[in-house]
Amino acid sequence: PHEEGKLIIQVEDTFAGIQSAKSAGIQVVAIAHTYPFHMLQRQANWTIDSFADLELDRVSEYFNSL
């Protein structure tokens, strides 16, 4: 698991990477690079088409809600 007191989010583009992060208790943003958006969306906490779509406000909101 991730270290106590550290806020972690992981960006992944494969099912194995998503599963690994989730097994470690890490929130996952899937980037639709290797697989289509709709397939990754079913597995990750949220999904984006490219890094340009990563909304830092949304990441900040998530961590502030903990």
Disulfide bonds with the S-S distance in Angstrom:
none
